[in-house]
Amino acid sequence: MILQHLVTRLVSRAKHDPSWRLGDGFGDAQLAIVLWSRGWQFLRGMPLRLRAAHVRGTVFRGRRVVVEHARQLASGPGLILEDGVVVNALSENGITLGRNVTLARGATLVCTGVLARLGVGITIGDRCGIGAGSFVAGQGGIEIGDDVIVGPGVRIFSENHRFDSTDQPIRAQGETRLGVSIANDVWIGAGAIIVDGVHVGHGSVIAAGAVVTHDVPAMSVVAGVPARVIRSRAAGEPRPREAAVGPPVREPSLAPPREPAAHGLPRGR
């Protein structure tokens, strides 16, 4: 009971959320390990607060975390950077993270791909989680709202390569940048890919392994390659007729997807 009370008190203070409560079923030995681990993460996070003047409140920093251009990183309290996270804020607008944001093990946030063209930046709202091994590329600008869940292995690209000409290498033809925006209360399943120019409406769900090449309406569930709407979450909305869009698409799954085969797929028209 003493450790449970201590963990509840410490976490609620770190999150600035007095209503936070520890779940049931934890033993004292488990909580002791959690406290030990978080204690070391807290100590590792202190130098980052000195390097990044705009990082506020408590920072929990795991092992082998790389933060480059920390002066362009801003965050609210309760930031968690798990082991192996890479953050490179070099860009026009830097990286801004809201309150109680978690970057899980091995997640990468990068804003500039090459020095020949400075990237735009990344903004992530409050109470968001970026899943393990995810890759968020903000060259063309990425805006993520509040309460967004990004599953493990998700890829979000905000830039595409031009390939119209066959007389010169693709790498020499330049890039297009439209940016990506994701509204509040969105769940992006494991292994999904979102390409440049896409807007995801609020309350939407993107199934595991989906490749999103078009805008997603609010309160929609999308799945498939390319992703398409399979139903609406809004009360009273009918399920779309599968015959109008092709073969039936499976409901969203939590099962691990196959490894993505492409990088920055061109956006469909």
N, C-alpha and C positions, 0 to 999 in steps of 0.2 A: 504493500500500500504506500509506503514511503517513497519508493522509486517511481511508482505510477504517478503520484502527486507531483514529484519533482519534474518528471518528464513533461507532464501536462503544463506545468507552470512555465518551464523554460521554453517549450515550443510555442505556447500561446503568446509569450512575450516577444520571441523572435519574429513571429508572424504578425504581431500587432493585432491579434484576433482573440479577444477574451473568451469567445464562445468555443474555441478549439478544445476537443477532448480526445484523449487516447482511447483507441479501440480496445475491446475486451480480448482476453486470452494470452496476454504477454506475461511471461514469467520474469522474476527478478534477474536471473542470469542473462536473459535476452536483453532486458532494458539496460543492464550494466554495460553490455557490449555496445549498444546503441549510443549510450552516453559517452563512452570512451572514444568511439569513432567520430562522433559529432564534435567532441571536445578538440580533437586534433584538427578537424576540418575548420573549426572556428579559429584556431591559432594560425593555420595556414592562410586564412582569409584576411588576417589583419594587415599584412604588407600590401595586399591589393587595394585596400581602402586608402593607403598612403599614396600609391601610384595613381589611382583613379579618383580624381577629386570629386567626381559626380556620382560615385557609388555610395549610397546611403545605407545606414543601418547594418545589420548583421550579415556577414558573408561566410558561407560554409564552402571551403575549397578542398577538393580531394587531391589525390596524388597525381603527378604528371599532368597537371592542368597548365595549358599555355594560353596566356592572354597577351596579345600584341596590340600596340597602339592603345594602351589603357586609358590615355587621356581623352579618347573619343568614346569611352564606354560610360554609360550612365545606368543606374539601376535603383530601384526602391529597396526597402528592407526585405530580409528573408531570402536573399539570393543563394541558391545551391548550385555549385559546380562540381559534379561528380568526377570520379577518376577519368583521366584521359580526355577531358573536354578541351576543345580548341576554339578560341574566340579571337578573331582578327577584325578590329573595328576601323581599319583604314578605309575611309570613304568620305564623301561630301558631308553626310549627316551623322556618321558614326552608328553605334548600336545603342538603343535605348530599351531597357528591360523594366517592366513594371514591378509591383510588389509581389513577393512570394512566387518568383519564377524559378523553376528547376530545369537545369540542363543535365540530362542523365548521362550515364557513362559513355564516353566516346562520341558525344554529339559535337558537331562542328558548325560554327557560325562564321561566315566569311563574306566580305563586302566587295573586295576588289580582286579580280582574277589576274590582271596584268597591269604593270605600271604605265602602259601606253594609254590606259583609259581608267580614270578613277571611278569607283563604284558609287552608288547612291546611299545605301545603308539599310538597316533593319530596325524595325520597331515591334516590340512584343508587349502586350498588355499585362494586366494583373492576373495572378493565379493561373499561369500557364505552365504546362510541362512539355518539354521537348524530349522525345524518347531516345533511348540508347541507340547510338550509331546513326542518328539522323544527320542530314546535310542540308543546311539552309544557306543559299547563295544569294546575297543581296545586291548584286551588281546593278540591277535595274530598279531596286527598291522593293522591299517586302514589308507589309504592314499586317500584323496579327493582332486581333482584338483581345478582349478579356475572356478568361475561363475556356481557353482552347486547349484541347488534348491532342498532342502530336505523338503518334505511336512510334515504336522502334523502327529504324530503317527507312523513315520517310525522306523523300528528296523533294526540295522546293527550289525551282530555278526561276530567275527573273531576267534572263538574258538568252538570246538565241543567236546562232551563227547564220549569216547569210550564205546561200549556196546557189544563187541564180546563175552565175557564170560558170561555164565549163572550161574557160580559158585560163583560169588562175586558181591556185589552191584555195580551198574553203577557208582556211585560217587567215588568208589575206583579203577576204571580202568584207570584213567588218562584222558588226553585230547589230541586232535590234534589241531595244529595251522598252518594254511596256509596263513592267512591274506586276507584282502579285499582291492582292489584298484578301485577307481572311477575316470575316466578321466575328462577332462574339459567339461563344457557346457552340463551337464546332469541334467534332471528333474526327480526326484523320487516322484511319486504321494503319496497321503495320505494313510497311513496304510500299505505300502509295506514292505516286509521283505527281506533282503539280508543276505544270510548265508555265512559261512566261505569258503574261496577258490575262491570267485567270482571276476572276473574283468569286470567292466562295461566300454565299449568303449565310446569315446568322441561323444558328440552330441546325445546321446541316451535318450529315454523317457521310464520310467517304470510306468505302469499304476497303479492306486490306487488299493490297496489290493493284488497286485501280490506277489508271493513268488519266489524269484530269487535263483535258485540252480545251474545254469550253467553260464558260461561267456556270456556276452551280446556283440554282434558285434557293432562296431562303427556305428552311424547314424541309429540305429534300434529303433523300438517301440515294447515293449514286454508287455504281459498281461497274466493273468491267474494263476492257481495253479496246477502244477508248471508253472512258466512263460515261454512263448515261443514267438518267433518273429511273429508279425502279419503284419508288413510291414516295409519298409525301408524309411528313410527320405531323402536318397540321390537322387538327380535328375536323372531321367531316370531309376531308379531301379524298376522292376516289383513287384507287390504285391505277396507274396508267396502263393502257392496253398494250400487252407485250407484242401483239401482232403488228402494231404500228412501228415498232422500233427494232424488230428482229427477234432472234431466239430468246427464250427466257434467261434472265440473269439471276444468279444465286444471291441470296440475302447476304449482307455483310458478315464476315467471319473474323474471328480472332486468331485463326490458324496462321502460322508464319507463311509469308508468301515466297514464291520463287525469287531468286536474285534478279534485280532489275537488269535488263539487257541493253538499255540505252541511256545516254546522258543528254539532258536538255532537248527532248523531242520537239520538233516544230509544232506550233500550235495549229490546230485544225481551224478551218474556216466554215 
